[in-house]
Amino acid sequence: MSAVLPNYEVLALRFAHAEGRSAKQNFLMDAHDLPTAMAFYVWAIRDLDRVIVVDTGFSAAAAQKRGRDFLHQPAEVLAMAGIDAAQVGDAVITHLHWDHSGNMGMLPRATFHLQDTEMAYATGRRMGHPFFGGSNQIEDVITMVRNVYAGRVCFHDGFGNIAPGVTLHHIGGHTDGTQVVRVHTARGWIVLASDAAHYWANLRDRNPFPRVSDIGKTIDGFRLVEEMVESIDHIIPGHDPAVLTRFPRLGEHQDIVRLDLAPTL
Ligand SMILES: [Zn+2]
């Protein structure tokens, strides 16, 4: 079956980073020697027929408010890879946290692919507690509600097939509706794990990121993600700075790497 599937080019595009976090903010259990820096990415999947953007990052204003180092507007870093955000037809929102769903306005023609459970979670009872609601920007959630009413949201209940060789899988855990994207490439299936695994170390050590809706589902999710691919190098964590150093660059762009090629480190 996989012989007939397209081999997509898949990009991680870094638009921001943060230093000065403690490892305890990134790992629930012993975090000795584990990473503290955090990278922020959007991702793109493309072949000659289509471009799919995964997540929309955040704005310069949101970066300032939350003390992150802003490197590029997400639309600009996409443009550096030759992608015109204004023309993109499909975008996956892995979950509605502020660092993944800001800037939806940069994709005026896109249909947004979202899990049913994420919309319910982001507009439901947990959001009254800062531990949960503090990770969302209410304006982004309202933008998504507006997109729903505009007929621009394609809801998925668990599994979704959005193009040949591009599927969505509900994981939950981090937020109730966190989803990952499985993509067929020349090196086999890869998974854009987004915040189902912030760092490879979360996955490898079964040591979850602390800010989660459900710790049990987060830990179960590590196994679900692993079952979708042949090795941990085929899983792309959502915030690991090592993504940028392990994979080959797209041309000379220091903030854009090719995930469809084998890692060099
Ligand atoms: Zn995140």
Boltz pocket constraint, residues with backbone or C-beta under 6 A from the ligand:
constraints:
  - pocket:
      binder: B
      contacts: [[A, 97], [A, 99], [A, 100], [A, 195], [A, 238], [A, 239]]
      max_distance: 6.0
